[in-house]
Amino acid sequence: MKTVKSFTKYVAVFLSGVLIASLLWNLNQFLLFKDISYTEDYDYVIYLDANAVKVKNGTTGRIDFIGENLTQAIDYALKSDGLKVFIKSAEYNASSGINLKNLKNVRITSNGAKINLGGNAFIIKGECWENSKHVSIEGLTLFNGSLIIENSFMTTVKNCIFADSDNGIILSNTNGWTECTKIEDCYFENVKRGIVFRTPDGNGTRSYANTEIKRCYFELMKENSIGVHVEPMSDFNEGLIQNVRIWMGGVSETNQTGLFVEGSMLNTLMQDIVFESFANNPKNIYGIHFGPGGEGPILGHGIVFCGNLTEKIHNPFKRWLYGVGGSFKVENVSISLGVDNGYGAYQEIGLVTHLSLSIYSFNVKVQINGQFSTQETIVVRFRLKLLDDSLSEDLEMTFRNATTIWLDHNDWLKIWPNRNIIQSLIVDAKTNENTSKVTVAVSVYGQYG
């Protein structure tokens, strides 16, 4: 009987110990990670404890690593693909930089960790894009350094702050391309260049295609600051900039630009963008600035320029501007004259290379110059090229002497499509003679829809 009582007492003490230990463990976890969402599990949790950076294993709950700085902790945690790491809010030192190389499906999340990069960089890099895919960074504040995304596919940067540095986010191509990047809900404060699409280097291609910048805000403070910089030879094409605001001229009133385009932004849509200047006496304060080789984006709805700007759009090299409701003119296009009643080579007028802008109205002037022979007849043919690459019916105009005419609405109604989108005008010409001294030129003045 005594043995049974002793055993029962032992079991009770043991169970009480287990219960107390369990309560203490859960209390410790609650206090330590009370600000962490439990909607998903993390493979590792990194936190600061008494000047040491600790790495807790999300599966075992044990401390797997203790280091002096965040760089060491991340190097330890990210040894393979598919890992999720949470960095608890604190101020960390990463003065030697952070390098995420050749990793896929890695996610680093924080509830506001501040990382001092010490003038170095947080680098997401692949030997080529196939080695660096689907990396996600969320909730970090990076200061005194840059985030570099190099040769990577579908990187996501979300809810991050970039402060007090020369460059915020740099997209780089050194071996292949960096495409389909998403930069969302980010804030750039006192950064000399917020987002940079760098000129390709080495075996890098020009392409930064399908990059999206949404709900981002730039506060330019330093002289020579730029919100978004598309460097020469870089292609930020087929992308999107949406719901973005750029503040300028509040601290420095000299040499600040919201968007500086030296490369290409063809077919990238910009909409709901605000360029706001607080300068009283602005000197070289521009909303958008085009360099000599710059190819502009499509300027959509909601583009706002407010405050005192030197110029809304600084376009000294007369680069084409594309936008909803934009206009164009193409003058004195020479049309080759085919002989013996055979049409010569055609000219396509109004097509914008790589864009699907539709033409919704145009006026056409035809100039017939030179000396006609006695029985000579010139026929100029017009056709509309539609978005599906089909052609309208022919509109043929016949000339027997030198003249200049404007085509009228009755002419166009003969070939106007019932339901389709016009993307260009096709013009060719012919003479009934085997040689001719006549020349044909066409000018088109129109509007894109």
Secondary structure, 3 states (H helix, E strand, C coil): CHHHHHHHHHHHHHHHHHHHHHHHHHHHHHHHCCCCCCCCCCCEEEEEECCEEEEEECCCCCEEEEECCHHHHHHHHCCCCCCEEEECCCEEECCCCEEEECCECCEEEECCCEEECCCCEEEEECCCHHHCECCEEECCEEECCEEEEECCECCEEECCEEEEEEEEEEEECCEECCECCEEECCEEEEEEEEEEECCCCCEECCECCCCEEECCEEECCCCCEEEEEECCCCECCCCEEEEEEEEECCCCCEEEEEEEECCECCCCEEEEEEEEECCCCCEEEEEEEECCCCECCEECCCEEEEECCCEEEECCCCCCCEECCCEEEEEEEEECEECCCCCCCCEEECCCCCCCCCEEEEEEEEEEEEECCCCCCEEEEEEEEECCCCECCCEEEEECCCEEEECCHHHHHCCCCCCCCEEEEEEEEEECCCCCEEEEEEEEEEEEC
